[in-house]
Amino acid sequence: MASSTAALQPNYSHTWAKDFGFSLKSISLKKKKPTSKANVIHCALHSPSVLHFPKPTFSNPLIPKEDTKTSLPHWNLLQRAAAGALDMAEGALVSRERQHPLPKTADPKIQIAGNFSPVPEQPVRHQLPVTGEIPECINGVYLRNGANPLFEPVAGHHLFDGDGMIHAVSIDNGSASYACRLTETQRLKQERALGRPIFPKAIGELHGHSGIARLLLFYARGLCGLVDHKKGIGAANAGLVYFNGRLLAMSEDDLPYQVRITESGDLETVCRYDFDDQLKSTMIAHPKVDPVSKELFALSYDVVHKPYLKFFKFSSNGEKSPDVEIPLPVPTMMHDFAITENFVVIPDQQVVFKLQEMISGGSPVIYDDNKKSRFGILRKNATDANDMIWIESPDTFCFHLWNAWEEPESDEVVVIGSCMTPPDSIFNESEECLQSVLSEIRLNLKTGLSTRRPIISDSEQVNLEAGMVNRNLLGRKTRFAYLAIAEPWPKVSGFAKVDLSTGEVKKYFYGDRRYGGEPFFLPRDPNSEEEDDGYILVFVHDEKTWKSELQIVNAVNLQLEALVKLPSRVPYGFHGTFIDAKDLANQA
C-alpha cells in the first residue's frame, strides 16, 4: 500500500595475506532448494539514472580549498628525496592504470556521481524552515554517517572508500538546526597535511598487480616516515552508536572515533577512541547495544593474522571483557551480526579475503562457492568458543542482519536478514542484477538444521537493504521491520514497513526523482505497548531541484508529519542513530 505525501509537499523551486586452512567441526545440513525465485530487479549500475547527472562530479580537491587546512610536513632532505622518487613511481603507476577501463565498482565517475558525490562541511544553521509540525516527543539529535571523499581520487574509488562525514539535525521543541562535519580520522589528518590522497583505498584501488604496487608504495612511504599507518587507516564512515555517553563513528578497519555534539549542535572529533586503552584491535561498524542490560557487543576481524575473528563486549559503564577467539579457516567479510537475549549470532559466509587473487590480477574480496555458509551461535557471557554451535545455511549471504530472537519451544534461533545475490556484487562487477531478499532464517540448536524463507510474497518482492527494527526490542521477537526500498539499485526510492509474521508490506515512496537512505525508527515512548508507535526519520534528496530535507513520517499510518528543509545537499549515505536530549545531557 503506497502512502501519499501530497498534503505536506512544499513547492520546490590492511594488506591481505594468504589464507590459511584448517578444518572446523560443523553440523551438517541438507541443502534445501530455494522456495521461490525473486523477481528480476532493475539494477542502477546499468542505468542512465546513475551515470548521467546535470551537476559536475569532481573538483580538485572535492572539498573547497579553504576547508582542507593543508600544512606542509616538516621533512628532512632525505625524506624529501624519497617523497619525490615515490611520487614519480606513483605517477607512472597511475599513467599505466589509466590505459585500462575501470570496472563499475571502482570507477569514481559512477561510484560518486550525482548525489553520491561529496559536499563541503557546514557549520550550524539554526531555525530551519519546517513544513507541518515536528512531534513533541522528538527532542534530541538525529545523526547519519556517510562516505565523503576530501580529495578527488587519483585512480579507482568505491563508494565505501570515502572519508567519514556525519550529518546532524538537532531538534529542540519543534525548532530544527543542521550541521555536517568530516570525522577527523588520522587518515584524514595526514592526507589533508599532504594535500592529496595517500592511503590505499581498500575496495577501489587494491585490485591485481597495481593494487600490490600501491601497497608497496604506501609501506615504503611509511618506512621513510612520510606517513604513519600505525595511528589508524580507517575512514570512520559507516556506523554510528551512542554508548556510555559517547557518540562513536566506525568503520571495521580501525578503532572507532569519538565525536562530540556541542551545545550549539555542531560536531567536533574528540579522538580515536580505544575505550580507555582497553581496545587493542579494530571493531566492526555494527556493534549492538542490548536494550535491557545496556551492554555493547562487538566483533573484530583480521584479514592477515589468526585469529581471524574475535568477540568481546563492554559493560554498561564501558568495562571490556577478555577477547573470545573464534576459529575460522579463512578471513571472512564480517560486516554485521546479531544478538538475542542469551546469544550472539555470527555469520561466517562465502565472501572472503584472498591475497592470491591480487597476484593473479583480481580482487582480494571474492565469493568462494566452495565455502559453506553458516551461522555460529555463542553465549553472550562465553569466555571461549568451545561451546559455540555452527549451523550451515547453504548459499546465504546477508550483508546486514536486522534482528534475531530465541524460540525455546522449538529450540530455534530466528534470524531476520536481507539475503543478497550475487553475494559479492557490491565489491566486484557483475552482469547479474543484485537482489536483496528479506528472509527469515531458522537455526535449530537441537538438530543442527536450518531453513530459510522469503518473508515477502513474489508479487510484492522488492530490494530491501538498510534499515532497522524498534531498537528497544533488539534481540527480542519483533513484528515490524523498516527497510529501504533499494531501487533502482543503489538508490533508495522509499521505505517499506514489513510485518515479519504475515509478510504484509506497506510502502512509502518519496516521489519522482526523489531518493533517500536508511529509514530510522524512533519510538514515541520507550514504554509504549505498541511496537510501531513512533516515527521514521530519513534524509531525502530531490534530484530535480538539487535540494535535501529531513522527513518525519508516522510509523503507524505512514503519513508525513513534518518536513525540515536543509540548507545544503545531503549525499546518499549509510547508517544513523538518534540521541535523546536527556541522554545528550550526560554526554562524556
N, C-alpha and C positions, 0 to 999 in steps of 0.2 A: 504494500500500500504506500503510495507516494504521498509525501507531505508538501504542502504549498507554503511558500514564504512570501507570497504576494502582499499580504496585509501589512507587513513591516518593511517591504522593499523600498529603499530610497531611490531617488533618481541619480544615477551615476554619470556625471559629465566626465720486526726482528730477522734475522736471517732464518731461513728454513732448511733444516738438516734432513739427512737421510732417515727414513722412518725405520724403527726397529720393531721386529715382530716376535710375539710370544703368545702362547695360547691362553685363553681365559675360559673358565667354566661358565657355560651358558645353558639356560634351559631351552631345549629345542622347541620349535613351534612349527606346526603345519602351516604351509603358506596358503593363504586364502586368496581367491580371485577377487578383484575389485567388484563391489556390488553394483556399481554403476559408473558410467563414463560421463565426466563433466562436459558441459557444453564447451564448444570452442570459444575462447575469449579473445577479443581483439587485443593485439599487442602494440603498444605505442612505440616500441623500438623500431617498428616497421611502418610507422605512421607519420605523415607530414605534420601532424599536430604537435609533435615534439621537435621535429627537425627544422621547422621554419617559424621564426618569430619576428615581429616588427622591430624589436629593440636590438641594438648591438650586444653581443655576448661578452666581449672582453674589453678591458682597458688594461694598461700596464703601469703600475700594479692594479689589481682588480679593486682594491680599496683605495680611495683617493690619497694622493701623496701626503697630504697634511696629517692623515691618520696613521701613517706607517711608523713614525717616530724612529727612523733609522739613525744609527750611530755607528761609525766605522770602528771595528775591533782594533785593539792595540796589539798588533803582531810584530815580531822581530823580523829581521831581514831574511832569515832562512824560512820563516813561516810565509812571508810574502812571496818568496820564490816558489815555495811548494804550492801555495794557493794558485799562483799563475799557471804553473805546469798542470795542476789538476783541473783548472778551469779549461785549459786548452784541450785536455783529454776528454772532458765532458762535452765541449763544443763539437769535437769530432764525432763523439757518440751520438749526439743529438742530430747532427747532419746526416749520419748514416740512417738513424731511425726514421727520419722524415722522408726517406726514399721509399718507405713501405707504408701502406694504409693501415691505420689503427682499427682494431675491432670496435664495434659499437660500445662495448662495455668499458673501453679505455679511451674513447675519443672525447676530448673536452667539448668539442662543438656540439656533441649530443648530450653528454652527461651533465653539463652545467649550462645548458641553453635556456632561454626564456626565463621563467620564474624559478628555475633551478639555479640560476646564476646568483652570485653574491651581492650583498648590499653593504654600504658603509655603516659604521657604528652610529647609533643615535642616542644623544643624551635624553634625559627625561622630558617628555612633553605632557603637560597636565591639562585637565579639563577638556578631554576629547569629546567630540560630538557623539551623542548616544541616541539611537532611534529605539523607541519602545522604553521599557523600564527594566533595569537590572534588578533581579530578585533580591530582597532584603537579606537573605541568608548568605549571599555571596560577598564576603569581605576578606580580602587577602590578595595573593599574587598568583596569577596563572603564568607558568613558565614553560617554554618549549625549546628544546635543543635542536641543532641542525648543523650541517656542514657548509662552511662559508669561506672558501679559499682567499687568503690575503693577496697572494700573487698569482699572476697568470701562469698556468702550467707550461713547462718547457717541453714536456713530452706527454706520455699517457696520463690520464686522470680519470678516476672513477668517482661517482657522486659521494661515496663513503670516505674519500680521501681528504676532504676539505677541513679547514680549521674550524674548531667549535665556536658557534655563536649562540647565545641564549637570548630569546625574545621574551620580554616580561610585560604583562598588563596588570597593573595594580588597581584594585577596586576598593573604594572606601565610601560606604554609604551611598552608592549609586553613581559616584564620580569615578572616572577612569583616567589613568595615565599610562604611558608606554615608554619603554627604553629597550635598546638592544646593544649588547656588548660581546666582543670576542673574548673567549676564555684565555687568559694569559698563560698558556702552557709553556713549558721550557722549550718545546719545539718552535712555537710561535715567536718567542722572545729572540731565539738565536737567528731565525730566518729574517725577522724584522731588522736585527742589527746588521745582517749581511745584505739586506735589500733584495733578496731573491730566495726562491725555494731551494733548499739544500737536502733536507731529509727525504729519503726514498718514499714514494707512495706505495703502500703495501699491495694495493689491488691494481691500480692503474699503470704502474711502472715495472713491477717485478715480474716480468714475463721473459722467458727464454734467455739467450746469451746476453742481451742488452740489460736484462734485469740483474744478472750476475755481475756485469760490469758496473752497474750503478751501485750495487752493494760494496764492491771493492773500492770504488771511488769514495764512497761515504766513509768507510772504515779507514781509508788512507788519510782522509781529512781529520778523522778522529785521532789517529796516531801522530799527526802533525800538530795537534792541539788547535785545529781550526774550528771544530765543532765538538760537542760533548754529549754523546748519546746516553751516558750513564745518568744524566739528570732526567731522562724520560724522553720517549719518542711519540707518545700518544697525542691525539688531537682533541680528546675530551668532547667529541661531537655527537654522541649517540644518546645515552640515557641520562636521566636526572632522578635523584632520590633525595628526600629530606629526611635525615636521620640524626637523632640525638642533637638537635639544634643546629644542624649544618646542612646546607644545600650542596650536594655533590654532583659534579658533571663528570661523565665517564665515557671511555671507550676501552675495549677489552685488552688493548695492547699497552696499558700503563696503569699507574695508580690513579685514583680519582683526584679531581681538583675541587677544592672548597671555594665556593663563590658566595659572597655576602650581598644581601639586599639592603641597600641603605635606607635611611628614613625617608628620603625623597622618592624612593622607588627605582633608583639606579642600581647597577650591578658592578661589583668590583671583585676581582680574583684575589683570594687570600693566599693560597699556597697549594702546592702539590701535596695532597693530604695522605699521610701514612698511619692515621689513627694513633697518634702519639707514639710513633716508632714501633707499632705492633705489626703493621702490614709490610711484608718484605717481597711481595710478588704482585703481579698485575691482578686486576679484578674485572670481571666481565661487566658489561654495560647494563645488565638487568638483575641486580640483586633484589631480593624480596624481603619486605618488612611484614612480619606476622602481625595481623591487626589485633590479636589478643595479647601475646607475650611482648610485643614491640621489639622482638629480636630481629636482627638483619642477617639474612642468609646469603652466601655468595660462593662463587666458583672462581678459580684461576686456572687458565690453561697455558701450556708452554708448547711451542712448536719445535723446540730444539732438544731439550733435555727431559729425561724421565725424572720424576713422574710427570706425565703429560697433563694430568688433571689433579686439582686439589679442591677440597670442600672445607669451608670454615664458616663460622658465624660470629656475630657480635651481640653481646647482651644489650639490653635497652640503654645502659649507660656507657656503651662503647667499648666494653672489655672483650678482646678477641679470644676465641677458642684456639687450641692447637689445630694445625692443619691435619686433615684426613686425606692421605694419599690414595687416589683411586687408580688402580692399574688399568691402563689402556694399551693395546698393542701398537697403535699408531696415533699421532697427534690429530685430533679431530676438531673441526669447526664447532665451537660451543658458544653460540650467541645467547641462548636463553635456557631456562629450566623452570621447574615448578615446585611448589610446596603444597603439602596437605597439613592436617593438624599434627601428624606424627612423623611424616616422611618428607624427604626431598626426592624429586623425580628428575633424573638426569638423562637427557637424550644422547646416546652415542650413535651418531648417524653416518651416512655414507659420503658426506663432503669432508675431505681430509686434506692435510698438507703433505706434499711430497716434493722435496727439493729436486730430485732427479728429473722431474718433468721440466724444470727450467733448463737443465743440461741438455735435454733433447729438444729444446725450443718452445716449450709450452708454459702453462701457468702452474704455479705451485699449489693452487687451490683447485682441487679436482673432485669429480664424482667417481667413487670407486664402486663399480657394480659388483665386485667380488666380495665386498664387505657386507655383513649383515647388520641392518639397522636394529637397534634395541634400546630399551629403557632400563636404567638402573634405579632400584628403589633402596634408599638408605635412610635409616632413622636419623631424625634431626639431632639427637644427642649422641650419635655414634662417635667413638674415639678412634676407630679404624674401619676399614672396609671389609672385614672378614665376613660379616653377616649380610653384605649387600646382595640383593637379588637382581639378576639380569633376566629380562624377558624380551624375546625377539619380537619385532613388529616389522615384517618384511616391507621393503620399498617405501618406508615412511621417512619423509624429511619435513620437519617443522622448523622454520626459521624462528617462529615465536610460539610460545605456549601461553594461552590466555588464563587458564586456571586448572586446578586438579583437586580432587577430593577423594575421601575413602568411603566405600560402601561395604561395611563389615558383614552385612547379611549375605553377600555373595563373594566375600574375600577379594574384592576388586578395588583397584585404584583407577579412577576415571580421569583421563587427561583430555583437555579441550585445546586443540591447536589448529593452525591452518597448514595443511599439507601441500607442499609445493612440488610441481613438476614442470620442466626438468629441475632437479634439485640444485644444480649449480648455475642456473641461468642468470642469477644476479651477478655472478662473477665471470662467467665465460659466455662468449657469443653462441647463440643457438638459433636455428631456424624455426624451432618449435616454440609456439607462443606459451608464455608462462601461465599456469593455472594455480590458483591458491584456494583450496577447498577446505572450508571449515569442517572439522572432523571430530568425532568422539572416539577415543582410543581407550579400550578397557584392558587392563593388565591384571590377570588373575594371579594372586600371590600364592595360591594353593596348588593350582595345576601348572602354572608357568606358561599359560597360553595367553594370547591376546586376540582381540577383534578390533576392527576399525570400520566406521561407517560415516558417510557424509551426513551432516545434520540437516542440510537444506535439500529439498527435492530438486531433481534435474531441471524442472521448469523454472525454478527460482534461482538457479545457480549463478553466482557472481564471484569474482575475485574478492576475497575478504582478507585484508592484511592491515596491521597496525590498529590497535585498539585496546580494550580492557573490559573487565567486569567491575562491579562495585568492589572497590579495594577494601572495604570494611568486611567483606566476605571472602577475601583471598584465602585459598586453601580449604574452603568450605563449599558445600554444594550450592551452586548458583543457578538461577533460572535464565538470566539475561546476559548477553554479551553485546558490546557496542563496538563495531568494527568498520574500518574504512572500506568503501567500495572502490577498489584499486583498478579502475577502468576509466579511460584507456590506459593500461599499464605503461609507465609507472605513475601516472597521475591519479588523483582521487576525486571522483565526481560527486561523492556524497558519503553517507554512512548508513549502516544497517543496524537495527535493533533486532537481535535474533533470540527467539525463545529456544533455549538449548534442549528442552524436553520435547517440544512439539515440532520444532523446525520452522515455526511461523516466522516470517521476515517482514519487518516494516522498514521501508526505505525513505531516506530523506536526501533529496538532491539539491545541490547548490545552484543549479541553473545553467543556462547556456554559456559555455566557455568560462565557467566559474569552477575552481578546483580548490580543494582543501588538503587536510592531512589527517593525523591521528585524532579521532574523537576522544575527548577526555571526559569521563563521567565523574561528576561531583555530587555526592549525596546532599540532599537538602538538610537532613537531620541524621547524624550517625545512629540515633536510636530509633529511627523510623522502622515500622514493621513491614513497609512495602519496599521491596528491593530496588524498584525502579524510581523511587521517589527522589528525584534530583534533576540535574541539568547536564547537558552536553556542552562543553566549551571547545571551540575549534577555530583555527585561523582559516580564512577563505580569501582567495585572490581572484579578482576579475581580470581576465586576460584581454578584455576589450578596452577597459578604462585604465588598466595597469594600477588599480587601487586594491588595497587589502583591508580586511576587517576582522574583528573577533565576533563570532556569532555565539549566542547563548540560547540553547534550544531546550524546551521542556522534554525530559526523557520519557514522561508518561504518554503524552499525546503527539510528540514530535512537532510541536508548534514553536515557531520562532518567538522568543520572549524579548530579546534585546539584541542590538547590533552596535558595536563600537567601531567607529571609523578610525583607522590608524593613520598616523602622519607619514608613514613610509611603507614601502613594499616589504612584505614578509615572504621570503622564499619558501618553497615546499621543503619540509624538514622531517625530523624524526619523532622523538618521544618527549613527553612533558609531564608536569606534575603541578599540583596546587598546594600552596602553603596558606593555611588559615591565619587570619590576623592574630588570633590568640597564640598560635604556635610561633608566629613570626616574632612576637614579643619576647620569646625565650631563645631567640637566635644566639648562637655562641659567638 
